[in-house]
Amino acid sequence: MESIKTELVVLGAGPGGYAAAFYAADKGKKVLLVEMDKQLGGVCLTRGCIPSKALLHATKMITEARDSVHRGITFGEPKIDLDKLRAWKNSVVEKLAGGVTSLAKLRGVTVLQGRGYFEDSKTLRVETADGQKFVNYEAAIIAVGSKSAMPKAFDLGNPRIMTSREALEVPDVPEKLLIVGGGYIGMELGTVYAALGSKVVVVEALGSILTGADADLIRPVQRYAEKAFQEVRVKTKVVSMSTVGKQIKVVMEADGKKTEELYDRVLVSVGRVPNHADLGLENTKITKDERGFIKVNEKQQTNDPALYAIGDVTGGVLLAHKASREARLAVDAITGDYESLDKYIIPAVVFTDPEIAWCGLTETEAKQKGITVKVARFPWGASGRAQTFDSPDGLTKLIIDPATERVLGAGIVGHGAGELISELVFAIEMGATAYDLAASIHPHPTLSETIMECAEVFYGNATHTFTRKEAPRREG
Ligand code: FAD
């Protein structure tokens, strides 16, 4: 029975955990990173963000090729070799996971492969291939992440009922694929499978897909999905599933009426749950919220003073960059460098076709909270670059405080929205005004010009649109 002493132990090597371990090592701490998977990188790198974006990129080629016909370029029907597609996607993951391992080595972070369990607030037991090890530490950061929720009624043990993890392995291209849940994971994977040739039906219990984003940002994706998928059904609930031969019989309910349909595969993407079963949290003073996420303060500190928690396991927005930011907050708190910030801005990106990205205050939130804002919109039909991308269906919007002219929020839907949003995160973080955005020269022809012109819309003088409005008129 080996015992290990360290200053900091980080449990879980996802974008929260490895970011915390690296940052702490950079600050001179002796760090042990415990991960039960063979590869480092967590859900994001091994079965989330990266493999999904690799598949989206590969399958985008198919839709791009098809869409080229009206531009005078015609390709033949694609031949899809799933083994090769999978191998390429896996090679991307392996390359990046290998990179994380090398970076750990370079920093002197010790990696221990095994499953961690808290014996008490000061001791972590790790089950490794070489037996149990007991780790004593000054502080621990819990970064064990989350996993797909699988309601009992759907959990038949039938491999044709998949979570995102199995769907990302693309076991085959089912003729009929049902996606339960129209959140970003369902919509992104629906985009992949529809491009590969599946007839995709998305069923969403709420009144809209992609809730959280403003309705005007969702519309172009809704239009795309209505064309590319067989159907998108909102206000529809899946009640039960059963196995019928090689298919899944699905009972759904909408408007009080029940229907039955057969599918070749079903993807259940109805949310994520914290990953702390069998972690020994009951042996610590850690408390959880009503949904089971670990409760933390603004320093990411749990109710147990030596234990910090970050990322998906603490709830809120379940995104990789939120986990990585919380990693730094926790490490700064542990090293005594924590500085209280205003609430930080967490951008969200949905990598559908087209992409949606937003940050800061949304228009919906402003309405709900009764915050007075001006919303400026620049439609991409007026952007030269959007036309050359054959992507005129986009929109850039700014949510502006009319009194101070400060940018409070922003949203973009269209080609490359995920890359464009960072300028607006920066603007909000810096307290920029619409004037700052309007006065900064954006290169032509780029999609980033839509941000500048959107700010000009606020002042009523955007070059490529005409706005009849009584907005404050500032001379440029
Ligand atoms: P995780 O990445 O979940 O890592 C937790 C790690 O802890 C895992 O490696 C796990 O093996 C390990 N672990 C758990 N328990 C133990 C234990 N007892 N002992 C040892 N190790 C343990 N986010 C984005 O920002 N952008 C995206 O595009 C995006 N796409 C996604 C697509 C899909 C299909 C999915 C499922 C998620 C996606 N996400 C995306 C979300 C993102 O993956 C998560 O927000 C992120 O991985 C959370 O990071 P984390 O460090 O909190 O935990």
Residues whose N, C-alpha, C, O or C-beta is under 5 A from the ligand:
A	BS01	FAD	L11 G12 A13 G14 P15 G16 G17 V34 E35 M36 D37 G41 G42 V43 C44 R47 G48 C49 S52 G114 R115 G116 A143 V144 G145 S146 S164 I185 N275 I310 G311 D312 V313 L318 L319 A320 H321 A323
